[in-house]
């Protein structure tokens, strides 16, 4: 009997990708015994300020640079190549066809999962794959658990939960530090830093 593959999906603007994204992906891969994690940089996300986004192709390239040394990580251009607004439901439908014999796990931050009812086609989203909510610094775990419990009962779907050791690194923090001419060393990979410097992004 052929083993069903377990595929992690990690979406985000990755503007830029940083060490926190990589830690969440690796911790999730290990805990949930995933065969691989696919990073999917968003193209034109519906809930983000697009004026602060660098081009999708550059975010895609930086994601490759940051993940290339981990054999379990891969990067998809499924959204960066899409014309128009990128909705998670459209991406998951496509991936469900490509990986029809696999089990999909969508990895996201606890803050995003608490906002999932504002996403397009929430119920269908929760039916397509298993959602994994990773905690981030600054969130009340009791409140997160309470809200996730409400979602599970409302949609009759299991949402897995993963506690990550506190790490106060964010893309917005990196962009701010670059603007202020401060170092971002160790906040992301050297290859990503070199790419940002070469392209003069976030100045």
Protein Blocks (a to p, Z undefined) as FASTA:
>chain_A
ZZdddddddddfklacdfklmmmmmmmmmmnopabdcddddfbdfkbcfklpccfklmmm
mmmmmmmmpmkbccdfklmmpgcjddfklmmmmmmmmmmmbccdddddfklmmmmmmpgh
kllmmmmpccdddddehiafklmmmmmmmmmmmnopacdddddddddddfklmmmmmmno
pafehkacfklmmmmmmnopaZZ
